[in-house]
Amino acid sequence: MDKTKLEKLFSGLCCSVCGHDFDEKSIFIKREEKDLLVLQIICSECGKSFGLALLGTSSISVKKEDDALTIQDCPLPISYDDVLDAHHFIDKLEKDWTKYIPEELRKQK
């Protein structure tokens, strides 16, 4: 895949640690096969490294800036309290809790 296309794709994203924008020096192609691309993105400000695999890369087209990936408002990261709440919730489930899972999903392996 053309590195210019990747730069355009990631032009709207920034590091989740320090908020610094990714630039052309941030993206490293680690592996490229038919319809598979494995990338390493390293923040040039704080050095945080991110790994990313893209599937179906032959159909990726970035023709205009609107096609770039963008950051969306996300919930806050999971806290220790969230983990404890989940533990208490799971602990209180009835023994036959699987009845709440749709039948077609229970049959999947």
C-alpha positions, 0 to 999 in steps of 0.5 A, spaced: 500 500 500 502 506 498 505 510 504 501 516 502 495 513 502 496 511 509 498 518 511 492 521 509 488 515 512 491 517 519 492 524 518 486 525 523 488 521 529 493 523 534 496 519 540 491 517 546 497 518 551 499 525 549 494 527 544 500 529 539 498 528 532 501 522 528 505 524 522 508 521 516 514 519 521 509 515 525 507 510 521 511 503 519 509 498 515 511 491 518 508 486 514 504 487 507 500 481 504 494 481 499 489 484 503 493 484 509 497 490 512 500 490 519 503 497 522 506 500 527 505 507 529 509 510 534 508 517 537 513 522 535 512 526 541 512 521 547 514 514 543 508 510 545 507 504 540 501 502 537 500 496 533 494 495 528 492 490 522 488 492 517 484 487 513 481 488 506 487 493 504 486 493 497 479 496 497 481 502 501 481 508 498 483 515 501 481 520 495 479 526 500 480 529 507 473 526 509 475 519 508 481 519 513 480 516 520 477 520 525 477 520 533 470 520 536 468 521 543 469 515 547 467 513 554 472 514 559 477 508 560 475 502 565 476 504 572 478 499 578 470 500 580 468 498 573 472 492 574 469 491 581 462 492 579 462 487 573 465 482 578 459 483 583 454 483 577 457 476 575 458 473 582 450 475 583 448 471 576 443 465 577 446 458 576 442 458 569 445 465 566 446 462 560 438 462 558 439 469 557 444 468 551 440 467 544 439 460 542 443 461 536 449 464 539 449 458 544 450 453 539 456 457 536 463 454 538 
